Amino acid sequence: HDIFVEVILKFDALIVRCNPGQIKADGGDQGKFDDSMRAIRKAGIQVWPSADVMEFMGAKDALCKIASMSIGLEDTFAYYTEAAWVEGFKKTMKFQPRVIKQNRGSSGEGIWIIKLKSGDYCKEYGEASCNDDDVLDMVEANDNHSEEHTVAEFVEFCVHGRSDKSGEWTSQGVGKYLEGGKTAGGQLVDQRFCPRIVEGELRYNCVVDSLVGIIHKKPKEGGISAVGGTGSIYTYFGPSEQKFASLTKSFVTTDLPKVMPALGLGEEPIPLWWTSDFINSSPPGTAAKDEKWIVGEFNCSCVGISKCLPAYCKDDTPNACYNDIPKKDLNEIKTISDLLGQKAVQILVKIAREKGKPAVVGDYFSGTPVDISALTKMSKDDLGLLPQPATPRFKTALIGLYVRAQPYGGSDKSSNGHRYDTIPFANGMISAGMSCQLIHYVHQEHTKFFDVVKNFQAIIVRCNPGQIKADGGDQGKFDDSMRAIRKAGIQVWPSADVMEFMGAKDALCKIASMSIGLEDTFAYYTEAAWVEGFKKTMKFQPRVIKQNRGSSGEGIWIIKLKSGDYCKEYGEASCNDDDVLDMVEANDNHSEEHTVAEFVEFCVHGRSDKSGEWTSQGVGKYLEGGKTAGGQLVDQRFCPRIVEGELRYNCVVDSLVGIIHKKPKEGGISAVGGTGSIYTYYGPDEAKFKNLTTNFLERDLVKVMPALGLAAEPVPLWWTTDFILASPEGTPAEEEKWIVGEFNCSC
């Protein structure tokens, strides 16, 4: 025993498959074994199932603890003393046929289905009790044999076993069901008899919280119990069997999460492999969807996998082994065993995550598993970061950029030098079983940096636009090296191409034909195209002109003709150079007034003697460098309902995780942060945006990456889409058209 315990302390988890009674049958002490397993459990090693789980879940009084659930019977009682048993049983037996269950037996031994031979039941529970000489008709579940005894004889057998007061018994059991008291497992459970048990029980086979199969166990004709070996008929169903859909849904989704806490096992995981037996308690004729199925018992102490039974030895198969399992059953067995492994890993990963204490001030958790010691460490510590897993499923890195010439290392930094949301990002990776080391790009170490990066399997890039340049580096050089990393088969989230093509304003042209796009969206890359196109669109409707390089609304202009003199049909007229424009810039909602010629000049050449005076913080020159350098302007119809606010959809790959409604300050048009706008936060299932959400996620999202020329790239790990309401006022919510204002995946 002691050597055994010393050895098993070296494992992370133990699966206990010792059949009840076998330790005692081999001359051992079950209590000693259980106490050692409890000590192992306290040492932080998982035990499936633990001694407490086997005891509390397998105990018949578990049925009392779940009595108030939809899978329980409220009139379920447990007795631990002779006095409580005598008083309680005489009262319940006088009211209804009962099932009395001892705690220690197996395979139905000591489970009695009992009726009054006289059939003389009282109308209301508690208005009468049985007499000692009332005669009971009894059937024992282990073999469906019948006996007839008085109440006094049955009470005596349950308490003291066979005696001169108990009468003659043919049962294989010895009674004495309360022996040793509650602490030793002495108990009797008393439930209303459900007559439809003759139609059979349902055994739900479960791997942790996943149902993997259902067995309908029908008793032999004339019998009540469907225990194996009694001639009962077993029918096997898959976990999605429709005839039991109502029970399955109620059990798995509603009651199962409550079971372990109800049994006093809230700190323990649901057993790895276990069963729950259900009995139909509804009257005949109840619709399937309305049937009430109640738990007859839970079992997690060495439950067998039925299809493996050919592998165990019997008198007629003394050499039985694994190879005797029929090949046709091995696929089903493998499905169950694979799921067992997956669930076991999930439990261990979850526990490891809960046990892992995050870094405190001064702690550095990014040094392993990949050796990054060659790189300059730009942060003070990894405050809040979880420990790296000892054996990560994948090795990832999160790349930041510390701008050495700026306060704090940049406007997005925490006091330790990491970006403000770096730790949650990395902890998400670690919690999923991956390592995630935090490293900074220092442009003087460019070659060395990318030599290190090659050792990771995935890279998360969190360098805010413009920071590499602000720190003296070359964004193009960085991007080209990341493209090489991507071509080498290492994931980069987001890749340089994804950031460029998805973040570019002309992405709006590429999705114009989708339900989330505006068909009259144009992109200009040359001065000639810009002048001709803008004069034509501006004469037709108010417009939004968007530069490609700015952030936070800089260089996004909402423009109207001051005269209001628009043409009726697009293309029938163009603006003159001296037409006056009323303009609002989205970054701060400030207004300017310029002629068409001045605005055209500012967009192409910036401030000059032809551009007039500008109060904008920007410098113009939006086409500078041409298309390859990101020089472009996008021209869209102005949607006046933008004053009601935009919707920002926050997404993790293809999953929507939250919606932000961003309403401009009264009198403003843009809801950019810092302009007095009001932000309201909604969950991903918000009903008022259901139509947009459904269309976007189920219809358009799958088309976005291909439309942008990014079909070979995954949807970004963390990204946003801003939507503007393009429909006229009064449009019913289900018919509203919301259009994309921009995508953002660059930090």
Secondary structure, DSSP 8 states (H G I E B T S, - for coil): -HHHHHHHTT-SEEE----TTHHHHTT--HHHHHHHHHHHHHTT-EEET-HHHHHHHHSTTHHHHTTTSTTS-SSEEEE-SHHHHHHHHHHHHHHS-EEEEESS--TTTTEEEEEETT----SSTTS----TT-EEEEEETTT--EEEEEHHHHHHHHHH-SSTTT-----SS---TTTTTGGGT--EEEEE--GGGGG-EEEEEEETTEEEEEEEEE--TT-S---TTSS-EEEEE-TT-GGGHHHHHIIIIIIHHHHHHHTT-TTS---SSEEEEEEE-S-TT--GGG--EEEEEEE-SS---GGGGGGS-BTTBTT--GGGS-HHHHHHHHHHHHHHHHHHHHHHHHHHHHH-----TT----STTTT-TTS---SS--TT-----SS-SSEEEEEE---TTSGGGSTTB-TTSSBTTHHHHHHHHHHTT-EEEEEE--GGGHHHHHHHHTT-SEEEE---TTHHHHTT--HHHHHHHHHHHHHTT-EEES-HHHHHHHHSTTHHHHTTTSTTS-SSEEEE-SHHHHHHHHHHHHHHS-EEEEESS--TTTTEEEEEETT----SSTTS----TT-EEEEEETTT--EEEEEHHHHHHHHHH-SSTTS-----SS---TTTT-GGGT--EEEEE--GGGGG-EEEEEEETTEEEEEEEEE--TT-S---TTSS-EEEEE-TT-GGGHHHHHIIIIIIHHHHHHHTT-TTS---SSEEEEEEE-S-TT--GGG--EEEEEEE---
